[in-house]
């Protein structure tokens, strides 16, 4: 884990889910995921969008041309947990498609314009939206 991620995770856990700097005032969760090849558990801090029936996360990777590792890990191991504020929630991940993807992605770009910039930077046809459904 990078020192940057480690620092964000420690700050999140030490402040009831609140983090400063670039994440101040933004919805942040800690995604637990298991390496598709390695089987190693990892934790990634990610912005999310609250949904009526769960949470959406975005495989933007800052506009890179490839999906983040956590995306591949969730496709292989979709049952996982997230930390939100002081709660740990068990979720099942699935990739949003069609209208659902477009609606959620559109809202994220309206709420946080830098997501639209990521879309412009990448050669990927669509940035995946992953739905995390509690169970």
Buried (B, 14 or more C-beta within 10 A) or exposed (E): EEEEBEEBBEBBBEEEBEBEEEBEEEBBBBBBBBBBEEEEEBBBBBBBBEBEEBBBBBBBBEBBEEBBBBBBBBBEBBEBBBBBEEEEBEBBBBBBEEEBBEEBBEBBBEEBEBBBBBBEBBEBEEBBBBBBBEE
